[in-house]
Amino acid sequence: MTDTTGTAAGKIVVGVDGSEPSVRALRWAVRQAGMTGDSLEAVIAWEYPAVGWASMVAAIPAEFDPQALAAEVLDDILEQTLGAEAAASVERIVMIGSAAQALMDRSAGASLV
């Protein structure tokens, strides 16, 4: 048997994109983190479209910042789902690339994904 007394809490990583399944996963992860004492990391990923992006470059405003937009979307999802107080305790991670790769990258050392 393993003695877990004094074991440091880990982290739970959850992918969030605003879809109903991701919101349900976020709610579940919050409850799980509350039971285990793990920290919670919410991850959102974005990427440029692979097809036709070059033809759209001229139409994109210079101030367009997809990283900031993704961060804003993540903030909104967390606050709408959890409320401002609970959302404040969630670490926010915004990554460029595929959602699957972002979750794999962030899962290192996680107790739960």
C-alpha positions as CSV (number, residue, x, y, z in Angstrom):
1,M,0.0,0.0,0.0
2,T,1.2,3.5,-0.8
3,D,1.2,6.2,1.8
4,T,-0.3,9.4,0.3
5,T,-0.1,11.6,3.4
6,G,1.8,14.7,2.7
7,T,1.6,14.2,-1.1
8,A,1.5,17.5,-2.9
9,A,-1.6,18.2,-5.0
10,G,-1.3,17.8,-8.7
11,K,-3.0,19.6,-11.5
12,I,-6.1,18.8,-13.6
13,V,-6.0,19.9,-17.2
14,V,-9.2,20.5,-19.1
15,G,-9.7,21.7,-22.7
16,V,-12.2,24.4,-23.2
17,D,-13.6,25.6,-26.5
18,G,-17.1,26.8,-25.5
19,S,-18.9,23.7,-26.7
20,E,-21.4,22.1,-24.4
21,P,-19.2,19.0,-23.9
22,S,-16.2,21.2,-22.9
23,V,-18.4,23.2,-20.5
24,R,-19.5,19.9,-18.9
25,A,-15.9,18.8,-18.6
26,L,-15.0,22.1,-17.0
27,R,-17.7,21.8,-14.4
28,W,-16.7,18.2,-13.7
29,A,-13.0,19.2,-13.4
30,V,-13.8,22.0,-11.0
31,R,-15.7,19.5,-8.7
32,Q,-12.9,17.0,-9.0
33,A,-10.2,19.6,-8.1
34,G,-12.3,20.6,-5.1
35,M,-12.3,17.0,-3.9
36,T,-8.6,16.3,-4.5
37,G,-7.0,19.7,-3.9
38,D,-5.5,19.7,-7.3
39,S,-5.1,23.0,-9.2
40,L,-7.1,23.4,-12.3
41,E,-5.7,24.5,-15.7
42,A,-8.1,25.4,-18.5
43,V,-6.6,25.2,-22.0
44,I,-7.8,26.8,-25.2
45,A,-6.0,26.4,-28.5
46,W,-6.3,28.3,-31.7
47,E,-4.6,27.9,-35.1
48,Y,-4.6,29.7,-38.4
49,P,-6.7,28.0,-41.1
50,A,-4.6,25.7,-43.3
51,V,-6.4,26.5,-46.5
52,G,-7.0,29.9,-48.0
53,W,-5.3,31.9,-45.2
54,A,-3.0,33.8,-47.6
55,S,-5.9,35.1,-49.6
56,M,-7.4,36.6,-46.4
57,V,-4.3,38.3,-45.1
58,A,-5.1,41.6,-46.9
59,A,-8.6,41.7,-45.3
60,I,-7.4,41.2,-41.7
61,P,-7.1,44.4,-39.7
62,A,-3.6,45.1,-38.4
63,E,-4.8,45.1,-34.8
64,F,-6.3,41.6,-35.1
65,D,-4.7,39.4,-32.4
66,P,-5.9,35.8,-32.4
67,Q,-4.0,35.0,-29.2
68,A,-5.7,37.8,-27.3
69,L,-9.1,36.9,-28.8
70,A,-8.7,33.3,-27.6
71,A,-7.7,34.5,-24.1
72,E,-10.8,36.7,-24.1
73,V,-13.0,33.7,-25.2
74,L,-11.5,31.5,-22.4
75,D,-12.1,34.2,-19.8
76,D,-15.7,34.6,-20.9
77,I,-16.3,30.8,-20.8
78,L,-14.8,30.5,-17.4
79,E,-16.7,33.4,-15.9
80,Q,-20.1,32.4,-17.5
81,T,-19.7,28.8,-16.4
82,L,-18.1,29.2,-12.9
83,G,-18.8,32.8,-11.9
84,A,-16.1,35.4,-11.4
85,E,-14.9,34.2,-8.0
86,A,-14.4,30.5,-8.9
87,A,-13.0,31.4,-12.4
88,A,-10.3,33.5,-10.7
89,S,-8.7,30.4,-9.2
90,V,-8.4,28.6,-12.6
91,E,-5.0,28.9,-14.4
92,R,-5.6,30.0,-18.0
93,I,-3.5,28.6,-20.8
94,V,-3.8,29.8,-24.4
95,M,-1.8,27.9,-27.0
96,I,-1.3,28.1,-30.8
97,G,-1.8,24.8,-32.5
98,S,-4.3,22.0,-32.5
99,A,-6.4,21.4,-29.4
100,A,-5.2,17.8,-29.2
101,Q,-1.5,18.8,-29.3
102,A,-2.1,21.5,-26.7
103,L,-3.7,19.1,-24.3
104,M,-0.9,16.6,-24.8
105,D,1.7,19.2,-24.2
106,R,0.0,20.5,-21.0
107,S,-0.7,17.0,-19.7
108,A,2.9,16.4,-18.6
109,G,2.8,16.0,-14.9
110,A,-1.0,16.3,-14.7
111,S,-2.9,14.0,-12.4
112,L,-5.9,14.1,-14.7
113,V,-6.7,15.3,-18.2
